[in-house]
């Protein structure tokens, strides 16, 4: 996870779509196309938290807002990446970034990666 966070943190995010595409490729594990029963519920809960954090009642999320949120999560994680992250934190980080990608995909900013 440390290497992943450092790779993502190194991207200057000059193009929000490119950054989210990078997050999508790096974070979404192969099993996402055939998710375990609780995974979709967890992603949905994280997605709701992301929507609320970006702007409760905003109605529409734009690409820049989603990319900036993901970038913020990555930057905070990078501050702690020099330490070993507990497995629970790594799991949370993966779910949160995957949920941002899911929202971006649902809104047409990224290609869909699930076969659900």
N, C-alpha and C positions, 0 to 999 in steps of 0.2 A: 504494500500500500504506500509505503514511503516513496518508492520510485515513481509510482503513478502520480502522487500529489506533486512531487517535484517537477515531473514532465508537464503537467497541466499548469502549474504555477509559472513555468518558464515561458508560456505562450503570452505574447504581449496583448492579445485580445483586440487587435485592430479591427478584426471583422467578427462580430458576434456570432454569425452563422458558422464560420469556420471553427471558432472556439467550441461552440456547442456540438458540432460534428465530431471534433476531437474528443470531447467528453463522452459522447455517445459511443465512439469506437473503443475508448479505453475502459469505460466503466461497465458497459453492458456485457455481462457474462454470457457464455453460450446457452445456458439453460433458460434464458429469458424468452426464447421462442416457444418453450414448453414449460411454463412456470409451475412451480409447486402451488398447491391450493392456497396457502396463506400469502404467497408473494404478491399477487395482484391486489389483495386487500391492503397489504403494507405499502405498496407503491401508491395506491389511491389515497391512503391516509397521509403519506408524505407529500403527495401532490396538493392535497387540500391545505396542508401547512405552508407549502411554498406559495400558493395563491394568496393565503391570508397574510403572509409575511411581505409579499411584494406590494399588496394594496388591497385590504379588505374592501370588498364591494366595487373593485375597479372595473369588473365586468370583462375587460379584454386585456390579455397579457401580450405585450409585444416582444419581439425577438431580443431587443436590447435589454429589457427588464429581466428576462429569463437568463440571458448570458451574464448579466451583472450579478444576479443572485448566485448563479453557479460559481462565478469567479470569486465572490465573497466567501463562499463555503470553502473553495480550494485554498484561498489565501489564509484563512484561519487554520485550516488543516496543515498547511505548509509551515506555519509557526510552530506547530507541535510535531511535525514530521521528524524532527531531529531526535525525538523520543520514540520509544516503541508505543504504538497505539494499541490499546486493548482491543480484542476481537470485536467487542460490542460496538466500540466507536468506529472501527473499520466497516462493520456491517451498516451502521447508521449512515456513514458517509456514502457508501455505495448506494444505499436505497435513496438517499436524498438527491444525489446527482442523477441517478436513473430516473427519478420522478420528474426532475426538471426536463430531462430529455423526453420523457413520455408526454409531458405537457406541450413541449415544442413540437413533437411529432403530431399530437392531436390537433394542433393549430396549423399544421402544414409547413412549419419551419424546417423540420427534419423528416427524412424518410421514416416510415414505420418499420420497426424491427420485430414486432410481435406477430405471431400467427394466430392470435386469439380472436 
